[in-house]
Amino acid sequence: MKYDIHHRTTYNYEENVSYSHHLARLRAPHGSSRFLIAPNPDNISHYRDYFGNPTTYFTLTTPHKSLVIDAYTTISLEENGAASAQLDLSQPWELVRDTLRNSTAPGDLAAAEFTFPSPLCPVSAALAAYAETSFAPGKPILEATKDLTQRIFRDFEFDPKATTVSTPVHEVLEKRAGVCQDFAHLQTACLRSLGLAVRYISGYLRTDPPPGKPRLIGADASHAWVSIYVPHLGWTDFDATNNVIPSLNHVPIAKGRDYLDISPVRGTVYGGGRQQLEIGVTVTPMEAQLH
């Protein structure tokens, strides 16, 4: 599946911003992309961060009351049919945990850094206890992770008003409500509390319009899910918000320990007063453009 993606970020400020600098992670690791920034930045550079995510740094010294970032990306995805087929064939989860603690294989060593807590994904006995219901002794790790995915989907209510971007994971666990970012952080923290390696993934979720209706511009959403590591199998994604194993409708953009590593846009602004943020995302299958 090949997609064209348009992500527009708009900041409107109450007063003039005299100077600002920003980091943007809006480009896919594979595929082609281009940026349009208004006002025009004084400096702009592109590089890959520690986790391999394409990152754009830019500065603005022209006074401005709005900032608009248009990111255009074209990306091709291939369906991973093996993920569903190998759930009950994966290694027992305790064996994976012990391998991550002791292995010196390069792939295992690289994955092991994702077993540790991060600022938004702590580890604790309470989080481990919630996960352990799914992780019976000797259970294949991917089968157990699928069960945890289903439980989060069933036990937690999707409620945008229940949390904010700064709501701690333990509060999400208590409230049993949140949004995709909360559920991805919760699942990551639960799995790491068992000693497993998990990455936080940000990207886009393609949404299908009702039959006979056109696709709505900006209707597709920024999304978050998790990816768990198994030696010899690599990384497998799970989406607790929708209770699915991500495939062609999930477009990954960045990976890290948690949201703080890969927030789409962040920076420092001098002046501006109050600000309003608007985000619109459109994910269009390229064959749909032919009709």
C-alpha positions, 0 to 999 in steps of 0.5 A: 500500500502506498500513501500520500500523507499531509500533516499540518501543524498550526500555532496561533499566538496572542502576541508576536513571537520574537524568536523561536527554535523547533524540532520536528519529527514528521518525516517517515524513516523511509519514503520521500518527504518535503516541508513547507514552513511559514514564515520562512525559517532562518536556518533549517537542517535535517538529521537522524536522531539517536533512535534513527528518526528523521528530524528537522531543526529550524529557527525563526527570528522574524517576528510572527503571530502564527507558525504553519508547518506542512509536512508531505510524505509519500510512503509504501507499506508491506503487510506483515502476515507473519505476525498473526501466524507466529503468536503461539509459536513465539518463545515463552516470555520468561525466556525472552526476558532472560535472554535480554538480560544476558545475551551479547548478540547485537540485536538483543543488546540494542533491544535491551535498552528498551527494557528500562523505565523512561520518563513517561513509562515507569516500572512498578509492581502495580503495573507488573501485576496488571500485566501478569494476568496475561503472562502465565508461566511459559506462555508464548510472548506474542500470544501473551502480549495480544491478550494484554492488548485485548484486556486494555481495549476491554478494561479502559474507556477511550475518553479524551477528557479523562487525561492530558498530555502530562497524566501519569501512567499510574493515574491512567491505570486507576482511572481506566480511561484515556486516549491512544497515547495513554494506552500505548504508555500504559502497555509499554510500562506494563511490559517493561515492568516484566523485563521485556523490551518495548518501543513506543511508536507514533504515526498515523491511522488511516480511517475509512469514510462511510460508504459513498462518502468522500474522505474528509481532509484532516480526518485521519489522526496522529496515533500511538501504539507499541512494538515488542521485541522477540529474539530471532523474530524482531519487533512486532506491533500491537495497538491496544486502542483498537485491539489490532495487530497493526498492518496497512492502516497504521503508518509508523513515523517515529519510535522511541522510549516514550512520547517525549523522545518523538513528539511531532513538534517541540521547541522554545518560543520567546514571546507570543503570550497564549497560543492555540494549536491546530493539527490536521492529518490526511492519509490518502491511499495513492490509488484513491487519487486516480478516481 
